[in-house]
């Protein structure tokens, strides 16, 4: 029975591997796009509800203008390369959050947020375009879904380890789980984040 379960899990993981169309790098894809988009859109709306949006109309408009130009360029490039499916479910949105934080991100589905604190670092529209282009590239390459898939796989491994160690003393279980969590993060998840960059 154990061999069957291991074979089933390995088959599931193998089937869940896909390739990033732009780079041909293999990536794990356990989370369906529909679920990823729904989660992303919900999380983005939560961030907007919890944050104060900038009342600087000039800076906000600059973020939106740059975003719309990047969106057009991405969609044009993907269409020219028969890859339009990569953004078919995107609902592009660009917002500037009124916090003095040096950060910007793009969630799966084209949900972009910039923080006022990054604008002095960017200096101008070209700098904003560099940062935003980088963040949008992560979304187009499905890095968010890949990260969620890696986390699910890590959790699955943790459950398997817990089951395997259920007869062991509590201290042994705790040490093994700590070693597994740290090891799988350092040796498995973090190297992938560098590959995604």
Secondary structure, DSSP 4 states (H G I P E B T S, - for coil): -HHHHHHHHHHHHHHTEEE-TTT--EEE--S-HHHHHHHHHHHHHHHHHHSPBP--HHHHHHHHHHHHHHHHHHHHHHHHTT-GGGGTT---EEEEE-S----EEEETTTEEEEEHHHHHHH-SHHHHHHHHHHHHHHHHTTHHHHHHHHHHHHHHHHHHHHHHTTTS-HHHHHHHHHHHHHHHIIIIIHHHHHHH-
